[in-house]
Amino acid sequence: MNVAVISVSRRRGSWLQAEWVWLAGIVALECIVLASLEPNFLTEFNFYVMLRGVAVTMIVALAQLMVLAVGQLNLSVGAIGGVVAVCTGGMMEVWGLPTIVAIVLGLLLGTAAGLINGLLTTRTGINGFIITLATASAFTGITIGLNDAKPFYDLPSAYVRFGQGRAGPFPYIGIVTVVVVVALAVLLTKTVLGRQILAVGGNPRAATLSGIPVNRIVVIVHTLSGLLAAIAAILLMARLGSAQPSIGSDWLLPSFAIPIVGGVALTGGSASILNTVLATFLIALIDNGLVLVKADPYWIQFLLGTIILGAVGLNRLRLKANKEQAS
Amino acid sequence: MTEVTSAATTRQSSETTTSVTPALELRGISKAFPGVQALDHVDLVLRHGEIHALVGENGAGKSTLLKIITGVYQPDEGTIRVNGQEVRFGSPRDALRAGIGAVHQERNLIPKFSVAENITLEQPPVRGWQFLDQDKMVEEARRWLEAIQLPLDPLTPVERLSVAQMQLVEIAKALSLQSRILLLDEPTASITPHETEVLFSILRRLRDEGVAILFVSHKLEEIFALCDRVTVLRDGRLAAFDTDLATLDRDRLVTLMIGRAEQIRELSAKSVDRSRPLLEVRGLRASTGAQDISFTLYPGEIVGLYGLVGAGRSELAKALVGEGKILSGEIRLDGQPVHIRAPREALERYRIGYVSENRQLEGLILTHSVQSNVAVTVWRRLKNALGWISAQRERTTVSPFVERLQVKTPSLAQAVGNLSGGNQQKVSLAKWLAADTRLLIIDEPTVGIDVKTKHELHELIWDLASQGLGILLISSDMPEMIRLADRILVMKEHQIVGEVANSRRYDEVSEAIMRHIHADDASGATLPVAEDRQSSAAHHVPV
């Protein structure tokens, strides 16, 4: 086949493939529409409200993205968030542990929960869907059982101040999110581990035969997912000022919706942090717009559903176009 | 272009062919994909009672043409006639209804279903109100199995069959749809010469019964042995149209396919220094099936591993690189006993690589770039103290190998899945060259790959061995084996049943090999039953 011919078609394809351009365009469009329709949109406080939501959801989405990258899924992100929140809250209020110690233990708990997911998946060879469905139920049981479904309210004041503080429109908790995003971006694009993660997702058989320890990578990714869920939970606790057992119960849908809107292949092998970041804003802006126009919150749920379907449909069309081009 | 006109004139002048309406006639077929003109005014004529070869290199447009005939793609231009009637296929179902049956390169059977269920899948016999008629299904399947003389229990699940048997079941399935036109895409790619002969005799009989057969293959020997006429595609255009194969010889056909005369480098026998073995395998038994395997491989030597599909060659290869448990026996590398527990150890500690027979499923990450597919074996070597890899460093490591293998790709960032089969195979080999292995197990390196690339790969493998690499070559392609191997081990039912020194005289060597394989085969005429599970399994299949 003619090399020149391919490169022409590839150039045309690469514009369609540069998904972040589309996502950024839609985000910009949303901002313009909201700014022109709703004067309250451009206020500092509105941005703060939006960003503090984004700061947590983005990490939740990344927790799912990492697992999707190896072609698996984690139905227990929210459940891990819940159990971490309640246990960390308990350690602060009941045991009176120093804030930092409680946070570190909380993060370790989430990490351990992820490790359990990973080990169960690789050791038993049972589909991650079933494993995390089961562990999700188990973790939720612990969350509710520990304190009879009652929240812990008495959290250290410095911790809550951090969770609710802001510099202009920028919430302090966003600092953590930025650090997490940068760290994961470096991990995925610059490190051996990142490449191995994507290789495992792209083709686990080929990865094994190419000398990649596939099971170890899957365990690492699940563990990382647990850690990220724990970070999200601890930030959300600080922001809410209480350790609610309901933390995480509404994470599942956005955790899939955001990476999907960001164009991740559910079969694994692709994961873009930039796309996920943009997709978080894309969805947060829709959410924010509906709140501003005082729409019924149930419509947000409905809209999220349609957006997922739309994004998946678009992705299929795109892949089909690429495939026809290639054959 | 001259070939086209001369061929066309021949056709006009021959009364026997023009007097009968062709079974299938394509005229002026064009199909473009964004940026690529896949087919440019292509004609094809297929008559009843004829086996017609469709040949061309990878990317010449054969697959696109087949997809148009089977209704997967719609042509941009041109007409299709079946028995003189112009047709338009909106979907593969339309093509099936028009009596066009196809056996594709990839298997299209449902493994858990029985032979009967698979054969009758498109039109299952029903009774009453849409209830499956089990008895009729078996009866119908038996009829079509008899038609191709395949002695199989219709209730055997397809997953228990050998590859060759599956191939024949697909043909039975195609015939059961009353297909008078049969398309076969690389039907012999994964079956042995013996099985190929059985297949060919069935195809010849179908031809004599008036079926029109279109046969796509890269194996020119087979085309000359089987086919009556040929159409050659090159870069999406006709290079030769409906030409009598008797008027062509192999060189002429290759010239038509590649557009110039073929130059084959002589890959002579090498002098191998047999003083210090590289790999010694003694009495190896593995969980993947290897039974008491012993052999020795010297540096700079190409040892061939020949056997029927299902003989356990790939399984042995995988056991050697640590995929699957070794139950007993010993592997020595440079005289030292080694225990390889995972491909990762094989690569990093012992520098042994396995080039999979299935580049798409096991060799490559199709959605990833050429660069990362080659670099996958060396990432850990490329990282700096922080565990980072610079894309620049990766690129400079990878490019020499991509260049050496002449991988045709617009850039290193191109997704491997977008490359042609031959180039994909080169990439899956390149990663092991990048890994600087000293022992390479290469499994079926040229399945479904065009003549030109095949020669390139052969030369490369030969050159690698000349540089001192030890190579274990698994191949079911007898000419390939005889061209490359220094010695040939014959494998059967997970055991090595013989060794043949390669004199490079085809008849002599192939006969010696086949004698080893059929040493205790009473009947040479029936298809070999690949799995021993089969006989026992057939009895307790749930109905």
Interface residues (C-beta under 8 A of the other chain):
Chain A: M1 N2 V3 V5 I6 S7 V8 S9 R10 R12 G13 V186 K190 T191 V192 L193 R195 Q196 L198 A199 G202 N203 R205 A206 A207 T208 L209 S210 G211 I212 P213 A265 G269 S270 A321 N322 E324 Q325 A326 S327
Chain B: F33 P34 G35 V36 A38 G59 S63 T64 D235 K318 V321 E323 A342 P343 R344 A346 L347 E348 Y354 S356 L361 E362 G363 L364 I365 L366 T367 H368 S372 A375 V376 T377 W379 R380 L382 K383 G387 W388 I389 S390 K408 T409 P410 S411 Q414 A415 G417 N418 S420 K431 A435
